[in-house]
Amino acid sequence: MERRIRRLGIFMLLCFVALFVQLNVIQVVKANSLAKAKDNPRVISVARSQPRGDILAADGIVLASSAPSTGYFKYKRVYNPDTAVLFSQIVGFDSLIFGKTGIEAQYDNYLQSHTRSAKSLRDLLVNRTTTGNVALTISSTLQSQVAAAVDATNVNGSAPQAGAVVINVKTGAIEAMYGNPTYDPAPLSSPDTNIEKYAWASLNPKSGQSPLVSRTFQYGFLPGSTFKTVTSAAVYDHQPALAKLDVPATGCIALPQSDKPLCNYGHNGPNGPEVCGGVLAVTLPQSCDTAFGTLGMDLGGLSLTAEAQAFGFNQNIPIDIPGANPSVFPSGPAFNLNKPSQAYSSFGQQDVVATALQMALVAAGIGNRGVIMTPHVMRDIYDSSGTLITTYQPHPWLTATNPLTAAAVTSLMQAVVTNGTATGVGFPAAWNVAAKTGTAETGPNATLTNDWMIAFAPANNPKVAVAVVVPNQPGSSTGAEISGPPMKTILGHALAVTP
């Protein structure tokens, strides 16, 4: 009996010690972090007893601001009804239940009410409570024009996931970025938590097609022949002799490790696949799949993967919006076990996934002599008195290739416009456009296509690069046919407003 009592006493003592340690961990070690935790009710209450800073478009239009609330909290977040849907996936929302997204989250430390540091004795005697107002690189006018061009592709609901990105080639500034579907952030920022819950449920349907996921920087698609720009760069960077390889003209080629041939566009049609071939200067403007399948296998998996990664694939894009997903290209060693994948991946099929942002960066990198600038949406931040706090300083992200390769691929992309797959788009000669179309087969039995176009202009001194993707189109369509019209519209507007 005494032994049992002794054991019980020791056990109770150990429990007391554990409780004492845990209390000290909570009250001492973790006290500061718990006090500042964003889900701490006291932190939420304090934050919403003060206004947040504004978020503004590049042309000065207020996109998000704070307004007095009649509920439990003194202030609520409101979004300009004229621009809320246009900018929702960039600005994000500020929810009591679901937290913050977009710019609201990225620059929360500036936007929330805070005490600015004292720079003089006088500052110690005045109220130093302030907020930061975040100005974006995106103007409401261009964003609206891009949205109209993208939405125009959604005829009879045929393109519910289309998107476009406009980026300044020299600075990396995102000038427009819009994808559908989109959403209204206002209900997610309601002081009424029941409204927030209902909005969240409606925006996350069981089908998985949530508009909370951007179709420009979070959700990727097969890039199709737009990826041939990367493969072309790989030729010049790794095996330049392949640029002069005269690939025999054919409609289909046999593939190792497969009894299924690789065929050109039209192989599902009544007239059979188109016949094409030649050297790179011919096959890129033609967008010849059999030629690029051959080049991809001759290059080797390691070279293909290295070039893709040099352009940003398999990496987190450092854009200042949370949640940007990397684009995907298979690893070089994996191709040794799957040579057909190597051939198809060389022109953006099978295991390649790219976001519109990624392909805009590919175009921008080629246009900028091989250097990809870091993409960003913040232009500058001012405090509530109008004093400049910080301005974004452009800087490179990647050196994807060298100037000679970039110039060679630029020439090929110019030929796409003058005598290749984009001749029918109707770009004015004065724009001097370099472009690449893309038609990636997808869906059951490859009955649908993702229709792409990437471009930059003017080719001799680029200002902007644009990517347009219109996924899941009827298999009879092409990248030039579907993505060409919005590309022409968007590129024209972007060139007009970019210095």
C-alpha positions as CSV (number, residue, x, y, z in Angstrom):
1,M,0.0,0.0,0.0
2,E,2.8,2.4,1.0
3,R,4.5,1.7,-2.3
4,R,1.4,2.6,-4.3
5,I,0.9,5.8,-2.3
6,R,4.6,6.7,-3.0
7,R,4.1,6.0,-6.7
8,L,1.0,8.1,-6.7
9,G,2.7,10.9,-4.9
10,I,5.6,10.9,-7.4
11,F,3.2,10.9,-10.3
12,M,1.2,13.8,-8.8
13,L,4.5,15.7,-8.3
14,L,5.6,15.1,-11.9
15,C,2.2,16.4,-13.0
16,F,2.6,19.5,-10.9
17,V,6.1,20.1,-12.4
18,A,4.7,19.6,-15.9
19,L,1.9,22.1,-15.2
20,F,4.4,24.6,-13.7
21,V,6.7,24.3,-16.8
22,Q,3.7,24.7,-19.2
23,L,2.4,27.7,-17.3
24,N,5.8,29.3,-17.5
25,V,6.1,28.5,-21.2
26,I,2.8,30.2,-21.9
27,Q,3.2,33.1,-19.5
28,V,6.9,33.8,-20.2
29,V,8.4,32.2,-23.2
30,K,5.4,32.4,-25.5
31,A,3.8,35.5,-24.0
32,N,4.9,37.9,-26.6
33,S,4.1,35.8,-29.6
34,L,0.7,34.9,-28.2
35,A,-0.1,38.5,-27.4
36,K,0.7,39.5,-31.0
37,A,-0.9,36.5,-32.7
38,K,-3.3,37.6,-35.5
39,D,-6.0,35.3,-34.3
40,N,-5.9,36.6,-30.7
41,P,-9.3,38.2,-30.1
42,R,-7.7,41.1,-28.3
43,V,-5.4,41.7,-31.3
44,I,-8.4,41.6,-33.6
45,S,-10.4,44.0,-31.4
46,V,-7.5,46.5,-31.2
47,A,-6.9,46.3,-34.9
48,R,-10.5,47.0,-35.8
49,S,-10.8,49.8,-33.4
50,Q,-8.5,51.8,-35.8
51,P,-8.8,52.3,-39.5
52,R,-6.5,50.5,-42.0
53,G,-4.6,52.3,-44.7
54,D,-6.0,52.6,-48.3
55,I,-5.0,50.4,-51.2
56,L,-5.0,52.5,-54.4
57,A,-4.6,51.7,-58.2
58,A,-1.8,53.3,-60.1
59,D,-4.1,56.0,-61.4
60,G,-5.2,57.0,-57.8
61,I,-8.5,55.1,-57.7
62,V,-9.1,53.9,-54.1
63,L,-9.6,50.2,-54.2
64,A,-9.9,49.4,-50.5
65,S,-10.5,51.6,-47.5
66,S,-11.9,51.6,-43.9
67,A,-15.3,52.9,-42.9
68,P,-17.0,53.3,-39.5
69,S,-19.0,50.3,-38.5
70,T,-22.1,50.2,-36.4
71,G,-21.3,46.7,-35.1
72,Y,-19.1,45.4,-32.3
73,F,-15.9,46.8,-34.0
74,K,-15.4,50.5,-34.8
75,Y,-14.3,50.0,-38.4
76,K,-14.9,47.6,-41.3
77,R,-13.1,47.1,-44.5
78,V,-14.8,48.2,-47.6
79,Y,-14.0,47.7,-51.3
80,N,-14.8,50.1,-54.1
81,P,-17.8,48.5,-55.8
82,D,-16.6,49.8,-59.2
83,T,-13.3,47.9,-58.9
84,A,-13.9,45.2,-56.3
85,V,-14.3,42.3,-58.7
86,L,-11.6,43.6,-61.1
87,F,-8.9,43.6,-58.4
88,S,-10.2,41.0,-55.9
89,Q,-7.5,38.4,-56.6
90,I,-4.8,41.0,-56.2
91,V,-6.1,43.2,-53.4
92,G,-7.6,40.2,-51.6
93,F,-9.8,40.5,-48.5
94,D,-9.7,41.1,-44.8
95,S,-11.9,38.6,-43.1
96,L,-12.7,38.1,-39.4
97,I,-12.9,34.3,-39.9
98,F,-10.7,33.5,-42.9
99,G,-7.9,36.0,-42.4
100,K,-6.3,38.2,-45.0
101,T,-5.2,37.5,-48.6
102,G,-3.6,39.4,-51.4
103,I,-2.2,42.9,-50.8
104,E,-4.2,43.0,-47.6
105,A,-1.9,40.2,-46.2
106,Q,1.3,41.1,-48.0
107,Y,1.5,44.6,-46.7
108,D,-0.5,44.2,-43.5
109,N,2.3,45.7,-41.4
110,Y,2.0,48.9,-43.3
111,L,-1.8,49.0,-43.7
112,Q,-2.6,48.4,-40.1
113,S,-2.6,51.3,-37.6
114,H,0.8,51.5,-36.0
115,T,3.1,54.0,-34.2
116,R,5.8,55.5,-36.5
117,S,9.2,55.8,-35.1
118,A,10.3,59.1,-33.6
119,K,12.9,61.0,-35.6
120,S,13.2,64.0,-33.4
121,L,12.3,65.3,-29.9
122,R,9.3,67.0,-31.3
123,D,8.0,63.6,-32.5
124,L,7.9,62.4,-28.9
125,L,5.3,65.1,-28.1
126,V,2.8,64.5,-31.0
127,N,0.5,61.7,-31.9
128,R,2.6,59.2,-34.0
129,T,-0.3,56.8,-34.8
130,T,-0.4,56.3,-38.6
131,T,-1.3,53.9,-41.4
132,G,0.3,53.2,-44.7
133,N,-1.5,53.7,-48.0
134,V,-0.3,51.2,-50.6
135,A,-0.3,52.3,-54.3
136,L,-0.2,49.5,-56.9
137,T,1.5,49.4,-60.3
138,I,-1.8,48.5,-61.9
139,S,-4.1,51.2,-63.2
140,S,-7.9,50.7,-63.0
141,T,-8.2,51.7,-66.6
142,L,-5.9,49.2,-68.1
143,Q,-7.1,46.5,-65.7
144,S,-10.7,47.2,-66.9
145,Q,-9.6,47.0,-70.5
146,V,-7.8,43.7,-70.0
147,A,-10.8,42.3,-68.1
148,A,-13.1,43.2,-71.0
149,A,-10.8,41.5,-73.5
150,V,-10.5,38.4,-71.4
151,D,-14.2,38.2,-70.6
152,A,-15.0,38.6,-74.3
153,T,-13.5,35.1,-74.9
154,N,-16.1,33.6,-72.5
155,V,-18.8,33.3,-75.2
156,N,-21.7,31.1,-73.9
157,G,-19.5,30.1,-71.0
158,S,-16.9,28.5,-73.2
159,A,-13.9,30.0,-71.5
160,P,-14.7,30.3,-67.8
161,Q,-11.0,30.2,-66.8
162,A,-9.3,32.6,-69.2
163,G,-6.7,35.0,-68.0
164,A,-4.1,37.6,-69.0
165,V,-1.0,39.2,-67.6
166,V,0.7,42.4,-68.7
167,I,4.2,43.1,-67.3
168,N,6.7,45.9,-67.8
169,V,9.7,44.2,-69.4
170,K,12.3,46.7,-68.0
171,T,11.0,46.9,-64.4
172,G,8.9,43.8,-63.7
173,A,5.9,46.0,-62.7
174,I,2.7,44.1,-63.3
175,E,0.5,46.6,-65.3
176,A,-2.5,44.3,-65.4
177,M,-3.4,40.8,-64.2
178,Y,-6.9,39.5,-64.5
179,G,-8.4,36.0,-64.7
180,N,-11.9,34.7,-64.6
181,P,-13.8,33.5,-62.7
182,T,-13.4,36.3,-60.1
183,Y,-15.4,37.4,-57.1
184,D,-16.6,40.2,-54.9
185,P,-14.5,40.5,-51.7
186,A,-17.1,42.6,-49.8
187,P,-19.1,39.7,-48.2
188,L,-15.8,38.1,-47.0
189,S,-15.0,41.3,-45.1
190,S,-18.4,41.7,-43.6
191,P,-18.7,42.5,-39.8
192,D,-21.4,39.8,-39.8
193,T,-19.7,36.4,-39.5
194,N,-22.7,34.6,-40.9
195,I,-22.4,36.6,-44.1
196,E,-18.7,35.7,-44.3
197,K,-19.4,32.0,-43.8
198,Y,-22.1,32.0,-46.4
199,A,-19.9,33.8,-48.9
200,W,-17.0,31.4,-48.2
201,A,-19.2,28.4,-48.8
202,S,-20.6,29.8,-52.1
203,L,-17.1,30.6,-53.3
204,N,-15.8,27.1,-52.6
205,P,-18.1,24.8,-54.5
206,K,-17.7,21.1,-54.5
207,S,-16.8,21.3,-58.2
208,G,-13.5,22.8,-57.1
209,Q,-13.7,25.8,-59.6
210,S,-13.2,28.4,-56.9
211,P,-12.8,32.0,-58.0
212,L,-10.6,32.5,-54.9
213,V,-7.9,30.7,-56.9
214,S,-6.5,33.1,-59.5
215,R,-6.2,31.7,-63.1
216,T,-3.2,33.9,-63.7
217,F,-0.7,33.2,-60.9
218,Q,-2.1,30.3,-58.8
219,Y,-3.6,27.9,-61.3
220,G,-1.6,26.5,-64.3
221,F,-2.4,25.0,-67.6
222,L,-0.6,23.0,-70.4
223,P,1.3,25.9,-72.2
224,G,1.5,24.1,-75.5
225,S,3.6,25.6,-78.2
226,T,4.4,28.8,-76.3
227,F,6.9,26.7,-74.5
228,K,8.8,26.3,-77.8
229,T,10.4,29.6,-77.1
230,V,12.1,28.0,-74.1
231,T,13.2,24.9,-76.1
232,S,14.5,27.3,-78.8
233,A,16.6,29.1,-76.2
234,A,17.8,25.7,-75.0
235,V,19.0,24.9,-78.5
236,Y,21.1,28.1,-78.7
237,D,22.4,27.7,-75.1
238,H,23.2,24.0,-75.0
239,Q,23.6,22.7,-78.6
240,P,23.6,25.6,-81.1
241,A,24.4,23.2,-84.0
242,L,20.8,21.9,-83.7
243,A,19.5,25.3,-84.9
244,K,20.8,24.2,-88.4
245,L,19.4,20.7,-88.2
246,D,17.1,20.2,-91.1
247,V,14.4,18.0,-89.7
248,P,12.6,16.0,-92.4
249,A,9.1,17.3,-93.3
250,T,6.5,14.8,-92.0
251,G,3.2,14.6,-90.3
252,C,4.2,12.1,-87.6
253,I,7.3,10.6,-86.1
254,A,7.9,7.4,-84.2
255,L,8.9,7.7,-80.5
256,P,11.2,5.4,-78.5
257,Q,9.6,3.4,-75.8
258,S,6.1,3.9,-77.4
259,D,4.0,2.4,-80.2
260,K,2.1,5.7,-80.5
261,P,3.5,8.2,-83.0
262,L,3.9,11.9,-82.3
263,C,1.8,13.8,-84.8
264,N,1.4,17.4,-85.8
265,Y,-1.7,19.6,-85.4
266,G,-4.8,18.3,-87.2
267,H,-4.1,14.6,-86.7
268,N,-7.6,14.2,-85.3
269,G,-9.1,16.0,-88.3
270,P,-10.4,14.5,-91.6
271,N,-7.3,15.7,-93.5
272,G,-4.8,14.2,-91.2
273,P,-1.8,16.0,-89.6
274,E,-0.1,18.9,-91.2
275,V,3.3,18.2,-92.8
276,C,6.2,20.4,-91.7
277,G,9.9,20.4,-91.1
278,G,13.1,22.2,-91.7
279,V,15.6,24.2,-89.7
280,L,14.7,26.1,-86.5
281,A,14.2,29.4,-88.3
282,V,11.4,27.7,-90.2
283,T,9.9,25.3,-87.6
284,L,9.4,27.8,-84.8
285,P,7.3,30.2,-87.0
286,Q,5.4,27.1,-88.3
287,S,5.1,25.8,-84.8
288,C,6.0,22.3,-86.0
289,D,5.5,19.7,-83.2
290,T,7.4,16.9,-84.9
291,A,10.4,19.1,-85.4
292,F,10.4,20.2,-81.8
293,G,9.8,16.7,-80.5
294,T,13.0,15.7,-82.5
295,L,14.9,18.7,-81.1
296,G,13.8,17.9,-77.6
297,M,15.0,14.4,-77.8
298,D,18.3,15.5,-79.4
299,L,18.8,18.1,-76.7
300,G,18.4,15.7,-73.9
301,G,16.4,15.8,-70.7
302,L,19.0,17.6,-68.6
303,S,19.4,20.5,-71.0
304,L,15.6,20.9,-71.4
305,T,15.1,20.9,-67.6
306,A,18.0,23.3,-67.0
307,E,16.6,25.8,-69.5
308,A,13.1,25.5,-68.1
309,Q,14.4,26.2,-64.6
310,A,16.5,29.1,-65.9
311,F,13.3,30.7,-67.0
312,G,11.6,30.1,-63.6
313,F,9.9,26.7,-63.9
314,N,10.0,24.6,-60.7
315,Q,10.6,27.8,-58.6
316,N,8.5,30.0,-56.5
317,I,7.9,33.3,-58.4
318,P,8.8,36.1,-55.9
319,I,5.8,38.3,-56.7
320,D,4.5,40.3,-53.7
321,I,1.2,38.5,-53.6
322,P,0.8,35.5,-51.3
323,G,0.0,32.2,-52.9
324,A,1.7,32.3,-56.3
325,N,2.3,28.7,-57.4
326,P,5.3,27.5,-59.3
327,S,5.0,26.2,-62.8
328,V,6.2,22.7,-63.4
329,F,8.6,21.0,-65.8
330,P,9.7,17.4,-65.4
331,S,13.2,16.6,-64.0
332,G,15.9,15.6,-66.5
333,P,16.6,12.1,-65.1
334,A,12.9,11.2,-65.3
335,F,13.0,11.5,-69.0
336,N,15.4,8.6,-69.2
337,L,12.5,6.4,-68.3
338,N,10.0,8.2,-70.4
339,K,11.3,9.4,-73.8
340,P,7.9,10.2,-75.2
341,S,7.4,12.6,-72.3
342,Q,10.7,14.3,-73.2
343,A,9.4,14.8,-76.8
344,Y,6.0,16.1,-75.8
345,S,7.4,18.3,-73.0
346,S,9.7,20.1,-75.5
347,F,6.5,21.7,-76.9
348,G,4.6,22.2,-73.6
349,Q,2.5,19.1,-73.5
350,Q,2.0,16.1,-71.2
351,D,3.7,16.9,-67.9
352,V,4.3,20.7,-68.3
353,V,2.2,23.1,-66.3
354,A,2.5,26.9,-66.6
355,T,0.7,29.9,-65.2
356,A,-0.1,32.9,-67.3
357,L,2.3,34.9,-65.1
358,Q,5.1,32.4,-65.8
359,M,4.7,32.6,-69.5
360,A,4.5,36.4,-69.4
361,L,7.9,36.2,-67.6
362,V,9.3,34.0,-70.3
363,A,8.3,36.5,-72.9
364,A,9.6,39.4,-70.8
365,G,12.9,37.6,-70.2
366,I,13.5,37.1,-73.9
367,G,12.6,40.7,-74.6
368,N,14.9,42.0,-71.9
369,R,18.1,40.4,-73.3
370,G,17.7,37.3,-71.2
371,V,17.1,39.0,-67.8
372,I,13.8,38.4,-66.0
373,M,13.0,41.3,-63.6
374,T,11.3,40.5,-60.3
375,P,7.5,40.8,-60.8
376,H,5.8,43.1,-58.4
377,V,2.4,44.9,-57.8
378,M,3.4,47.5,-55.2
379,R,4.6,50.8,-56.5
380,D,5.1,52.8,-53.3
381,I,3.7,53.3,-49.8
382,Y,2.8,56.6,-48.2
383,D,1.8,57.3,-44.6
384,S,-1.6,58.9,-43.7
385,S,0.0,62.4,-43.9
386,G,1.2,61.8,-47.4
387,T,4.9,61.2,-46.6
388,L,6.6,58.7,-48.8
389,I,7.6,55.6,-46.8
390,T,9.0,53.3,-49.5
391,T,9.2,52.9,-53.2
392,Y,9.7,49.6,-54.9
393,Q,13.2,49.3,-56.4
394,P,13.2,47.1,-59.6
395,H,15.8,44.3,-59.5
396,P,16.5,41.2,-61.6
397,W,15.1,37.8,-60.5
398,L,16.8,35.5,-63.0
399,T,19.3,35.7,-65.8
400,A,17.5,33.1,-68.0
401,T,19.8,33.2,-71.0
402,N,22.4,35.5,-72.7
403,P,21.7,38.5,-74.9
404,L,22.7,36.6,-78.1
405,T,20.3,33.7,-77.5
406,A,17.6,36.2,-76.5
407,A,18.1,38.1,-79.8
408,A,18.0,34.9,-81.8
409,V,14.7,33.8,-80.2
410,T,13.3,37.3,-80.6
411,S,14.0,37.1,-84.3
412,L,12.2,33.7,-84.5
413,M,9.2,35.2,-82.6
414,Q,9.1,38.2,-85.0
415,A,8.8,35.7,-87.8
416,V,5.8,34.1,-86.1
417,V,4.0,37.4,-86.6
418,T,5.3,38.2,-90.1
419,N,5.0,34.7,-91.8
420,G,4.0,32.2,-89.1
421,T,1.1,31.1,-87.0
422,A,0.2,34.7,-85.8
423,T,0.0,36.3,-89.2
424,G,-3.8,36.4,-89.1
425,V,-4.0,38.3,-85.8
426,G,-3.4,41.6,-87.5
427,F,-0.8,43.3,-85.4
428,P,0.1,46.7,-86.9
429,A,3.6,46.6,-88.4
430,A,4.4,49.7,-86.3
431,W,4.1,47.7,-83.1
432,N,6.9,45.4,-84.2
433,V,5.5,42.5,-82.2
434,A,7.4,39.3,-81.3
435,A,5.0,36.5,-80.4
436,K,4.3,32.8,-80.1
437,T,1.1,31.0,-80.3
438,G,0.2,27.8,-78.4
439,T,-2.5,25.1,-78.8
440,A,-2.2,22.4,-76.1
441,E,-4.4,19.4,-76.4
442,T,-6.2,18.5,-73.2
443,G,-9.4,16.9,-71.9
444,P,-10.6,13.4,-72.4
445,N,-9.1,11.9,-75.6
446,A,-7.5,15.3,-76.3
447,T,-10.8,16.8,-77.6
448,L,-10.2,20.2,-76.1
449,T,-7.3,22.6,-76.3
450,N,-5.7,25.3,-74.1
451,D,-5.2,28.3,-76.5
452,W,-2.3,30.6,-75.7
453,M,-0.4,33.5,-77.0
454,I,2.6,35.3,-75.5
455,A,4.1,38.5,-77.0
456,F,6.3,41.5,-76.4
457,A,6.7,44.8,-78.2
458,P,8.4,46.7,-79.7
459,A,10.7,43.8,-80.5
460,N,13.8,46.1,-80.9
461,N,13.2,47.8,-77.6
462,P,10.4,46.1,-75.6
463,K,8.2,47.9,-73.2
464,V,5.6,45.3,-72.3
465,A,5.1,41.6,-72.4
466,V,1.7,39.9,-72.4
467,A,0.4,36.4,-71.9
468,V,-3.1,35.3,-72.7
469,V,-4.5,31.9,-72.0
470,V,-8.0,30.6,-72.9
471,P,-8.3,27.0,-71.8
472,N,-10.6,24.1,-72.7
473,Q,-11.6,25.2,-76.1
474,P,-13.1,23.0,-78.9
475,G,-10.3,21.0,-80.5
476,S,-10.9,22.7,-83.9
477,S,-9.6,26.1,-82.5
478,T,-6.0,27.4,-82.4
479,G,-4.1,29.7,-80.2
480,A,-4.0,32.4,-82.8
481,E,-7.8,32.1,-83.5
482,I,-8.9,32.2,-79.8
483,S,-6.1,34.1,-78.0
484,G,-5.1,36.3,-80.8
485,P,-8.0,38.9,-80.7
486,P,-7.7,39.5,-76.9
487,M,-3.9,39.7,-77.3
488,K,-4.1,42.3,-80.0
489,T,-6.5,44.4,-77.9
490,I,-4.5,44.1,-74.7
491,L,-1.2,44.7,-76.3
492,G,-2.5,47.8,-78.0
493,H,-3.8,49.3,-74.7
494,A,-0.6,48.4,-72.8
495,L,1.7,50.0,-75.4
496,A,-0.4,53.1,-75.4
497,V,0.0,53.7,-71.6
498,T,3.6,52.3,-71.0
499,P,6.4,54.9,-71.3
